[in-house]
Amino acid sequence: MQPKDIESLLVGLYCDAELPATPPALALAVQVAGAFGARLAAEILLPKIVVPGVLARGVVSGFIASETERLSALADQRGAALRDAAERAGVACTSNTTHLPHWELRDTFTRKARLHDLVVLSGGQEFYDHERDVVEGALFDSGRPLLVAGMTPGALDGPIIVAWDGSGRAARAVHDALPFLRRAPSVTLLSVTGEKDLSRAADADLMVSHLVGHGVKAAAKTIAAIDGDVAEALRREAQKNGAAMIVMGAFVHSRLRQIVFGGVTGALLRESPVPLLLSY
């Protein structure tokens, strides 16, 4: 059974004066929605400044009001930029501003993410520092794949690299990425040796056969980690092949609420040359 193409996606646009005026997720979400003829919904995430009651008066009260006004203006700019970009691309778009304390933004965004086919967020160190809770919620609690913008937008009709370790999460990522994989001119299932034992992994060649049955132009390849660094090996391979996207299963070291990302997942969230599709 072929999975349906993407019909609706949700993009999260975080508001903070330290972040670029136009988040990378904005352009990527519009690009994906246009490519699939999908509906685009945006949540403009406006963190509410909260201080203890005894401090919330006088000078502090004035600062809070001023900062809230400044961030609200930034949220309006985000919304206007999104609507303009969507209109130019012929994409149906709605937007909503969520103004809540930072710790509540995660749960609110996660609940809304469950109602869409795909979630899009910005990537890179500066966005990760601000949006980590939102990223974790979308990835681990929404039940939906997460597309994270890379350092370059990536062309959706370019080659795709799948980080293949034969795990259940990798298999889930392949399934979730099928709408993109079927469009790609080539897909490489890339196994990186030197970091973990792959002897019990599901066979890459058999997964290639499965993908070919879905109309995907796939092939398997094995490379060695660069000084034990799988993330760097994936980055270099993506750049060498002009990849449009990296697909991989997400890994965490802990199931506790304060999640610690696995090394490869965290490294690519902080620095990926192209968009990164993650599933869990």
C-alpha positions as CSV (number, residue, x, y, z in Angstrom):
1,M,0.0,0.0,0.0
2,Q,1.5,3.4,-1.0
3,P,1.4,6.0,1.7
4,K,-0.5,9.2,0.7
5,D,1.5,12.2,-0.1
6,I,1.7,15.1,2.3
7,E,-1.6,16.9,2.6
8,S,-1.1,19.1,5.6
9,L,2.0,20.3,7.5
10,L,2.6,22.4,10.6
11,V,5.5,24.9,10.8
12,G,6.6,26.3,14.1
13,L,8.1,29.8,14.1
14,Y,9.8,30.8,17.3
15,C,9.9,34.4,18.3
16,D,13.1,35.8,19.9
17,A,14.9,39.0,19.2
18,E,18.2,37.0,19.1
19,L,17.0,34.9,16.1
20,P,17.0,35.8,12.5
21,A,14.0,37.7,11.3
22,T,13.2,35.0,8.7
23,P,13.5,31.5,10.3
24,P,14.8,28.8,7.8
25,A,11.7,26.7,8.6
26,L,9.5,29.4,6.9
27,A,11.0,29.0,3.4
28,L,11.3,25.2,3.8
29,A,7.7,24.8,4.9
30,V,6.4,26.9,2.0
31,Q,8.6,24.9,-0.4
32,V,7.3,21.5,0.8
33,A,3.7,22.7,0.8
34,G,4.0,24.0,-2.7
35,A,5.7,20.8,-4.0
36,F,2.9,18.5,-2.6
37,G,0.0,20.9,-2.9
38,A,-0.4,20.7,0.8
39,R,-2.2,22.9,3.3
40,L,0.2,24.9,5.5
41,A,-0.6,25.8,9.1
42,A,1.8,27.9,11.2
43,E,2.2,28.3,14.9
44,I,4.0,31.5,15.8
45,L,5.5,30.6,19.2
46,L,5.6,33.7,21.3
47,P,7.1,33.0,24.8
48,K,5.4,34.8,27.6
49,I,7.7,36.4,30.1
50,V,6.9,35.2,33.6
51,V,8.4,36.5,36.9
52,P,7.4,36.0,40.5
53,G,4.6,38.2,41.6
54,V,6.7,40.2,44.1
55,L,8.9,41.3,41.1
56,A,6.1,42.0,38.6
57,R,5.7,45.6,39.3
58,G,7.6,48.9,39.0
59,V,10.6,48.8,36.7
60,V,10.3,45.1,36.1
61,S,6.6,45.5,35.1
62,G,7.6,48.2,32.6
63,F,10.3,46.0,31.2
64,I,7.9,43.1,30.8
65,A,5.4,45.2,29.0
66,S,8.0,46.7,26.7
67,E,9.5,43.3,25.9
68,T,6.1,41.7,25.3
69,E,5.3,44.5,22.9
70,R,8.5,44.0,21.0
71,L,8.1,40.3,20.7
72,S,4.5,40.7,19.6
73,A,5.6,43.0,16.8
74,L,8.2,40.3,15.9
75,A,5.4,37.7,15.8
76,D,3.4,39.9,13.5
77,Q,6.4,40.2,11.2
78,R,6.8,36.4,11.2
79,G,3.2,36.0,10.3
80,A,3.2,38.6,7.5
81,A,6.4,37.1,6.0
82,L,4.9,33.6,6.0
83,R,1.6,34.8,4.4
84,D,3.5,36.7,1.7
85,A,5.7,33.7,0.9
86,A,2.8,31.4,0.8
87,E,0.8,33.7,-1.4
88,R,3.7,34.0,-3.9
89,A,3.9,30.2,-4.0
90,G,0.2,29.6,-4.3
91,V,0.0,27.8,-1.0
92,A,-3.1,27.8,1.2
93,C,-1.9,29.0,4.6
94,T,-3.3,29.8,8.0
95,S,-1.4,31.1,11.0
96,N,-2.0,31.4,14.8
97,T,0.1,33.1,17.5
98,T,0.5,31.1,20.7
99,H,1.5,33.3,23.6
100,L,2.4,31.1,26.6
101,P,5.2,30.6,29.0
102,H,8.1,28.7,27.4
103,W,7.4,25.4,29.2
104,E,3.8,25.4,27.9
105,L,4.7,26.1,24.3
106,R,6.1,22.6,23.9
107,D,2.9,20.8,24.9
108,T,0.6,23.1,23.0
109,F,2.6,22.8,19.8
110,T,3.0,19.0,20.2
111,R,-0.8,18.5,20.5
112,K,-1.3,20.5,17.3
113,A,1.4,18.6,15.5
114,R,-0.5,15.4,15.9
115,L,-3.2,16.7,13.6
116,H,-0.8,17.1,10.6
117,D,1.2,14.8,8.3
118,L,4.5,16.6,8.8
119,V,6.1,19.1,11.2
120,V,8.7,21.6,10.2
121,L,11.1,23.5,12.5
122,S,14.3,25.5,12.1
123,G,17.6,23.8,12.7
124,G,21.1,25.0,13.6
125,Q,22.7,25.8,16.9
126,E,21.0,29.1,17.6
127,F,17.5,27.8,17.0
128,Y,18.2,24.6,18.8
129,D,19.3,26.6,21.9
130,H,15.9,28.4,22.0
131,E,13.6,25.7,20.7
132,R,15.0,22.5,22.2
133,D,11.8,21.8,24.2
134,V,9.6,22.3,21.2
135,V,11.9,20.1,19.0
136,E,11.8,17.3,21.6
137,G,8.0,17.5,21.9
138,A,7.5,17.4,18.2
139,L,9.9,14.5,17.6
140,F,9.2,12.2,20.6
141,D,5.6,13.0,21.5
142,S,3.7,14.0,18.3
143,G,3.7,10.7,16.5
144,R,4.7,12.6,13.3
145,P,7.9,12.9,11.3
146,L,9.9,16.1,11.9
147,L,11.6,18.0,9.1
148,V,14.3,20.3,10.3
149,A,15.7,23.0,8.1
150,G,19.4,22.8,7.3
151,M,22.1,25.4,6.6
152,T,20.9,25.5,3.0
153,P,17.2,25.1,1.9
154,G,17.9,22.0,-0.3
155,A,16.1,21.3,-3.6
156,L,13.3,18.8,-3.0
157,D,13.9,17.1,-6.3
158,G,17.6,16.3,-5.5
159,P,19.2,13.1,-4.2
160,I,18.4,11.9,-0.7
161,I,20.6,10.1,1.8
162,V,19.1,7.7,4.3
163,A,21.2,7.0,7.4
164,W,20.7,3.2,7.6
165,D,21.6,1.3,10.7
166,G,19.0,-1.4,10.2
167,S,17.1,-0.4,13.4
168,G,13.3,-0.1,13.9
169,R,13.6,3.7,14.0
170,A,15.5,3.8,10.7
171,A,12.8,1.7,9.2
172,R,10.2,4.1,10.5
173,A,12.1,7.0,9.1
174,V,12.2,5.4,5.6
175,H,8.5,4.8,5.7
176,D,7.7,8.4,6.8
177,A,10.0,9.8,4.1
178,L,8.4,7.8,1.2
179,P,6.6,10.8,-0.2
180,F,10.1,12.5,-0.6
181,L,11.9,9.4,-1.6
182,R,9.6,8.6,-4.5
183,R,10.3,12.1,-5.9
184,A,14.1,11.9,-5.6
185,P,16.2,11.1,-8.6
186,S,18.3,8.8,-6.4
187,V,18.2,7.5,-2.8
188,T,21.3,6.1,-1.0
189,L,20.9,3.9,2.0
190,L,24.1,4.8,3.7
191,S,25.5,2.5,6.4
192,V,28.3,4.1,8.5
193,T,30.6,1.6,10.1
194,G,32.9,2.2,13.1
195,E,30.4,3.6,15.6
196,K,28.1,0.7,16.5
197,D,27.7,-3.0,15.8
198,L,25.6,-3.4,12.6
199,S,25.9,-7.2,12.5
200,R,22.2,-7.7,13.6
201,A,20.9,-4.9,11.5
202,A,18.2,-5.4,8.9
203,D,19.9,-5.9,5.5
204,A,20.3,-2.7,3.5
205,D,20.0,-4.5,0.2
206,L,16.7,-6.0,1.2
207,M,15.4,-2.5,2.2
208,V,16.6,-1.3,-1.2
209,S,14.4,-4.0,-2.8
210,H,11.5,-2.9,-0.7
211,L,12.0,0.7,-1.8
212,V,12.3,-0.2,-5.5
213,G,8.9,-1.9,-5.1
214,H,7.6,1.6,-4.0
215,G,9.0,3.2,-7.1
216,V,12.1,4.6,-5.4
217,K,15.4,4.7,-7.3
218,A,17.5,3.3,-4.4
219,A,20.9,1.8,-3.8
220,A,23.0,0.8,-0.8
221,K,26.4,2.1,0.2
222,T,28.7,1.6,3.2
223,I,31.3,4.1,4.4
224,A,33.5,4.4,7.5
225,A,32.9,6.9,10.2
226,I,35.4,9.8,10.2
227,D,37.4,9.4,13.4
228,G,34.4,7.7,14.9
229,D,32.1,10.6,14.0
230,V,29.1,9.4,12.2
231,A,27.4,12.8,11.9
232,E,30.5,14.2,10.1
233,A,30.5,11.3,7.7
234,L,26.9,12.0,6.9
235,R,27.5,15.7,6.4
236,R,30.4,15.1,4.1
237,E,28.5,12.5,2.1
238,A,25.5,14.8,1.7
239,Q,27.7,17.6,0.5
240,K,29.7,15.4,-1.9
241,N,26.6,14.0,-3.5
242,G,24.6,17.3,-3.6
243,A,21.9,15.8,-1.4
244,A,18.6,17.5,-0.9
245,M,17.9,15.8,2.4
246,I,19.1,13.4,5.1
247,V,16.7,10.9,6.5
248,M,17.3,9.1,9.8
249,G,15.7,7.6,12.8
250,A,16.1,9.7,16.0
251,F,18.0,8.2,19.0
252,V,18.0,9.2,22.6
253,H,20.0,8.0,25.6
254,S,17.2,8.4,28.1
255,R,13.5,8.0,28.3
256,L,13.3,10.5,31.2
257,R,11.4,13.8,30.6
258,Q,14.7,15.6,30.4
259,I,15.8,13.9,27.2
260,V,19.4,13.7,26.2
261,F,19.8,13.4,22.4
262,G,22.0,10.7,21.0
263,G,25.3,11.9,19.6
264,V,24.4,11.7,15.9
265,T,20.9,13.1,16.3
266,G,22.0,16.0,18.4
267,A,25.0,16.8,16.2
268,L,22.9,17.0,13.1
269,L,20.1,19.0,14.7
270,R,22.8,21.6,15.6
271,E,24.5,21.4,12.2
272,S,23.2,19.8,9.1
273,P,24.1,21.0,5.6
274,V,20.6,20.1,4.2
275,P,17.1,19.5,5.6
276,L,16.9,16.6,8.1
277,L,13.9,14.4,8.3
278,L,13.7,12.6,11.6
279,S,11.3,9.9,12.9
280,Y,11.1,8.2,16.3
